[in-house]
Amino acid sequence: MLKKSILLTAAVCCLCMISCDDEKEPIETMVSGFMTAHTDSEGYISVLNDDFGVQYKVYEKSEKLKPDTIYRLVASIAVDESRNAKVVQMAATVSYVAPEDSIIPDTLRFKDPFEIESRYIGGGYLNFFLAIKVKNEESRHALFYTHSDSLGKHKFTFYHNAYGDEQVYTKHAYVSIPLHVYNLAKNDTVLVSAKGYKEDYDLELIYK
């Protein structure tokens, strides 16, 4: 089960008066990004929805997960012309309904830095690609976010505890905050606060 704590084939025909075989291999396209996965009664992903209204049916079994469950993940999939998909790679995201910031004790409010490489709102989620400097692959950090009301606007604050880890190389993490629980209207402003390596983040994003 994925945890919180916390990725063409082309058919080429020879020219020069030589035709392709009648039986062509299906052309597949690679699609990557944040997606919502639905598992079947056996625990295999059966349907994937991207953040832009496209649904893919998964025809090949991938990693077995919890049955009849919805997962938020980052995936790379091979898709044919009928939108049938095969999962090539997938990675877990940090995704949950944010607790209120006021209930978080000071002992958990660590503000170690990280980098927000990109972010966008789509599919009812606020999505982040993060870069975190770590010592090695075995490094374990604590990363979470909270929600608060700031002058009538929804604000999400990131907390990060690196546990004194050395900053040797970059590891990536993915965060997908569900916004649909807040009944946002189109063009509402969402605020984000986080500590960066070079400068802190105080972002304003428009809900679409």
URQUIZI-V751175 format. One line per field, one symbol per residue. psi: psi as a letter, one per 30 degrees, with the letter a starting at -180 (. if undefined). A space follows every 10 residues. Layout:
# URQUIZI-V751175
psi = ???
This chain:
# URQUIZI-V751175
psi = kklek..jkk kkkkbhgkll lejkkkkkkk kkaklkkkla ffgkkfkkka gggkkkkkfk kbkkakkhlk kklklkkkka fggklkkell klljjlkklk effklfffhk hkllkjelll kkggljkkjk kkkleaffkk lkklllklkj hgkkkkkkkk jfhgkkielk kklkkjkkff fghklkglkk kkklkleell kikkkkk.
